[in-house]
């Protein structure tokens, strides 16, 4: 470990801004309005300060408004707080949290922000205690790893971690055990959860790209490279359901909201699909969302059961509303060109090609998605009102987009290699990036005062 120190690096000066053609950004008015309500000063605050809807408000005036109790609650309203914390974006730094000799593939804050999980290709998973100075709470040696750790997920109660690789077995580890060095079946039990459906799986040696806990912690959903989605019942300790979902690798799956009824999936067949377990017909989705020209590397839900985003190999992030989904696909994918994102550059002339039946609400461009399944997310609801979308990038940067305006508000450049994953703290303006250069780096808001979040 190289300590938590402030870093300057010559690599950032070598980065060149990507110059793209001018584009008119258009977004559905409903999602724009909902986002503004959650991320801009409330009408009560504006009335007290006597400023119009489009006028910015100084932080001093907002603090004065809180002192006069303009919200009527003795504190900032949710939207006022999001607006205030939004002025302190995690744009400064970085500070080195840790470094390893192998590529960092996944990173994740816990739901309350007290823990941070990082998974590396070299069989290591580290869990950091964020509250106590980013000390390593758990150092896990992965078991039966194939190629790399493809995904991790913490249980809602933060007692257990599951991790997957290019194998049909997902491993579950007790995070709260006393041992710091966690070795399989030596200091900790690594329970292997077999996702193989022996009645239906023709090829038993498949790999899992994505795995997520349900909100109640009773189930896992997983996407695999045999075109299927799996649901594992943790209470019964058995596979509950497996169904063919796409016509190519299922790179991303997630529960849409807290109910666990809806599941979103994204695949190399370029489609997002919605699955409703309340009216489930095996192999038939509740709806399909088309718009990407190439495979989907990741999806993230807004957690309201309606909106989601997807990162695509066509070098775009798309924002979706499931009310626009189709019941079936009645059109074929437009022909573009042959290429392989694992080793080829995306043609410049193809960056602004459009799907003839694009159902998305908005498209965000600027980052790059090459060589690996790069991830994207909505920013936290608590501190930003989900005003932003952020993503790693193969050009060694983190990109932060404004959901309403569509522009890039920050481009964080320091790493020396691909940033596959990044995670924004759920309550304060801190973002952590994990890169193939082996570094885990923390970005924050210079001069940020935690008391402002009260």
N, C-alpha and C positions, 0 to 999 in steps of 0.2 A: 504493500500500500504506500502511496506517495503523499499521504497527508492531505488535509483540507487547506489548500493554499490558493491564493489568487494567482492566476496564470495569464501571461501574455504569450502569444505564439505567432510566429511568422506566417503560419498557414493561412490566416485570415486575409492577409494582404494579397495572397495568390488567388483568392476567390474572385470570380468575375460575375457581375450581375447579369442575369439572363435578360436580353432585350427581346420582348415579344411584340407582335403587332398590336395596335390599339384595338380594344374590344369594349363594347358597351355591355356593362354588367347589369343583368336584369334578374330580380328575385321575386318570388311570389309575395304579394303584399301581406298576406296573413302571417307567414313566418317572420317577415320583417317587423310587423307590428308587435307580434308576441315577443320577439327578441328585444325590441326597444322597451317594452313595458317592464321587462325583467332586468334590463341593464342600463337604463337611463334614469336621471333624477325623477322622482315622483311629482305629480301635479301639485301636491301639498308643499313640497320643497320649493318648487318654482314659484308658487304663489307667495310664499313667505319672502323669498329672495327677490321676487318681482322681476323675473326674466322669462323670455319666451321659450317655446319648445325647442327651437333650433340653436339657441344661444348656450355656449358652454358655461359651466358654473365653477368658480374657483373652490379649491378645497377649504380655504379659510371660511368662505361663506357657508359651505355645507356644514362645517363644524359649528358655526354660529347657529345654523338652523337646527342642529341637533340640540344645542343648549336651550333653544326656545321651545323644544319638544314639538316641532311641527308635525311629526308623524303621529303624535298622540300616544306613543308607546314608550316614551322615555329613551328611545334609541333610534338608530337609523332604520328606515324601512328596508325591505329586501332589495328593492331596486336602487335605493340611495346607496346602500352598502356596496352593491355590485359596481355602480358607477364610480364610487370613490376608489375601491380597490383596483378597478380597471385602469385608473390613472397610474398605478404602480405595476406595470406589466413586468414579467420576468425576463427583462431584456439585457440585464447587466451580468458581467462575469466572463467566463465561468470560474467556479471553484471546483477543484478536483476532489471528488468523493473517494474514488478508488480506481485502481488500474490493474488489469490482468494481462496475461500473455496470450489470451485467446479472444476472439471476437465476442462482443456483447450483443446478444440477440433480443432479449426481452427486458422490459423494465416496467415497474408498476408500484404506485402508492397504494396502501391499504385504504379502505373506505373512509377512515377517520384521519388518515395522514400520519399516523404514528409509526408505521412501518414502511419500508421500501424494499422491493424484491428485484434482484437483477440476475438474469440467467446468461451463462456464457457457453460458447461452443465446447470449451474444454471440460465438460462434465461438472462444472461448478454452478451452484445457485447460492447467492448470498442474500441474507435478510438483514437489513440495517435498522437499528433503533433510531429513528429520526429525532425523537424528543431528547434523547441523551447523547447528542453530539455525533450522530451517524455512526455509532459503534456497531460492529458486526455482532448481531444477536444470534445468528445461525449461519453456519457455513456447511452447506449440504453437498455431498458428493453424489452426483446422480447415478442411478443404477440402470444397467442394461441400455445405455444410451446408444442411439443410432444417429450418427452424423452430428446432430446438435439438439439442444433444448428448443423445441419449436414454440412452446407456450407454457405459461404458468398461470395459476389462478388461486387467490386466497379465499378461504371460506368467509362468509359474512361475519362470523364471530372471531375470525383471525386465529383460530386454533389449528387449522390445517392448511396445507399447501398441496396442490396437485401440479404435476408437471408432465409434459408430453414430449415425445420425440417421434422419429419416423418408425414407429413401432405400434402395434395394436394394444399395447399395455400402457396405461396411465398410472403413474405412481403417486401415492398419497403419503405425506410426511406430517408428523405431529410437530407443529411449529413451537408449541409452548413447553416442550420437554426441556429438562435442565441442561442437557448436553449442548455445548456450543458447536463442537465439531460433530457433524451428523454424517455417519457412515452407515450405509445400508446394512441392516441386520447385525450391526455391531454396537453402535451407541443409540441408534433409533431404528424402529421398525419402518421399513419402506413397503407399504402394502401395495401390491400390484393389482390393479383393477383391469381385468381382461375385457376388452371391448369386442372380442371376436364373437360373431354370430355364426356358430358352427352349422346352423341349418341353412344359412343363406350365403355366407361369404365363400365365394369360389376360390379366391386367393387370400389365404390367411395372413400373409405377411404384408399388411398395409401399414401406412404411417398416418399419424394424426397431426394436423397442422394447427388446430385451434381447439381449446377446451375452456369451458366457463362453468362456474358454480351458478346454480339458481339462487334467487334472493333468499329463499328459506334454507339454503344449504343442504337440501335433501337430494338434489339431482345434479348431474353434470351433463352438459351438451357438448358434443365434439363433432368436428368436421374432418374428413379424411381424404386421402388421395385415391380412394376407390369410389369416388363420386357419391358418397353416402353421408348421412347424418346419424349420429348415435346419441341415445339418451341412457344414462346409467343411473340406476336407483341405488343411492348410497345406503339407505336404511335396509334394503333387501340384499345388498351386496351382489347385485347382478345386473346384467344388461337388460334394460326394460324395453328398448325399441331400437330398431335399425331400419332405415328406409332409403332407397335410392333417391337422391335429391337433385342432382345436376347431371350434365353430360361430360363433366371434366372434374378436376380436383376441387374439393370444397376447401377453400383456403381460410374462410372465416365464418364463425357462427357466434351468435349471442342471443340472450333473452332480451325481448323488447322492453319489458317493464317489470314491475315487482310481482305481477300476478303469475308469471311463468307460463301463461297460455300461448303467447306469441313468440316465435323464434324467427330471427333474421339470418339469412345465409348469403354468402357471396362466393363465386366460383370462377375458375379459369374459362368457363363458357361465357363470361362477360355479363352474367345476369345476377341480380339480387332477387331473392325469393322470400316470401312471407309464409310462415306455416302456423296455422291456428289449431291447437290441440283440442279445442272444444268441438270442432267439426272436422276432425282429421280423416282424410281418405288417403290411405297409404300411397305415397308416390305422387300425390297431387297437391300442389301448394295452394294456399288461399289466394295468392296473387304473385305476379311477376313484375319486376321493374327493369326496363331496358333503357340503355343510353350509353353505356361504356362500349368502346370499340374493341377493347382487349380485356384480358382477365382482371378479376378483382382480387386485390391483395389483402384487404382488411375492411371491416365494417364496424361502426360504432353507433349505438342507439342513443337518442336523446332522453331515453328512459320515460317517455310519455306515451309509448305504444303507438306513435304516429310517425315521427320523423327519425331518419337515420342518415348517416353519411357513409360513403364508400371510397376507398382509394383504388385507383386503377392503373394498369400497365399502359394505358393510353395517356399517362402523365397528367391525370386530372383527379380531383376530388369532386364528387357529386353529392348534392343534398336532395333527399327524397321525402315525399309524403306518401304513405301507403294508400291514401285515398285515391291516388292516381294510378294504382297498379292495375294491370290487366289480368283477366282470369286465365288466359292462355297466351302463348306467343303465336301470333298470326303472321309473322314476318321473319325473314332471315337476317342474319347479321350482315350489314353492308360490307362488301369486299373492299379491303384496303391494300394490304401488302403483307408479304411474309417477313417475319423477323422473330428473333429470340431475345427476350429481355435479359436473359442471364449473361449474355456476352456482347450483344449488339447495342449500339446507340439508337435512340429513337429518332427517326428522320425529322429534321426541322420542319419540312414542308407538311408533315402529317400532324403537327401539334394542334392545328385548328380545324381538323376534319370533324364533322358532326354526324351523329347518328340520325338517320332520317325519321326515327320514331322515338326520339329522346323524351322520356317521361320525367326527367329530373326537374327540380325547382331552380337549381343554380349549379354552375360549374366553376370550380376554382383552379386556376393554372399558375404555374411558376416553379413549383418543386419538380423533382424528377423521381421516377420509380423504376429502378433498374437493379438487376442482379439478385434481389431478395424481396420478401413480402413485407414491404414498408408499411407502417401503421399510421393511422390518423384518428383524431378524437375531437369531440366537443370539449371546450374549456369548462371548468367547474360551474355548476349552477349557483353554489353558495357565494362565491367571490366574484363571478363575472356575469351571472345571468345567462351563461352559455353564449355569450356574445361572439366568441371566437372559435375557429377551427384551427387545429395545429397538427403538424405532421413532421416526421423525419424525411430525409431526402438522400438520394444517392450522390448528390453534389456536396455532401459533408455538412449540410446546414439543417437547422430547424426552421420551418416556415410557420408563421401565425397569420391567419386570414381573419378579416372582419366579416361576420356572417351577413350583416346588413349591407355594407358598402362593397364587399367583394374584393377589396384591395389587400395587399400584403402590408400588415402593420409592423412586422418584425421579421428579420432574417438573421438568425443566430449562427454565427460562423466562428468556429474555433477548431473543431475536430479534424483529424487527419484522414478520415475514411468515412464510409457510408454510415449514416445514422438510421438504424432500422427501427428504433422505438424511442419514445419519449413519454414523460408523464408529468402532468401539472398537479401540484398539491391541491387537495380539495378545498382548502380554506384560506391559504395565503399565497401571494404571488411568487411561487418557487416552481421552477420547471427543471426536471432532470432528464438529460439525454444520455443514451447508451449507444456506443458506436463500435464498428468493427476495428477501430484502432485500440480497443481494449479499455478505453476510458469511460468512467461514469462521471459526468460533469453536472454541476448544479448551477443553474442560472437564477438570479433573483432580481429584486427591484432595489437598486442602490438608494440608500436613505429611507427604505421602508420602515415604518414604525408599527410594530404589531398591535399597539394600543388602538390604532385606527380601526381595527377590525371589530372592536367591541361595540 
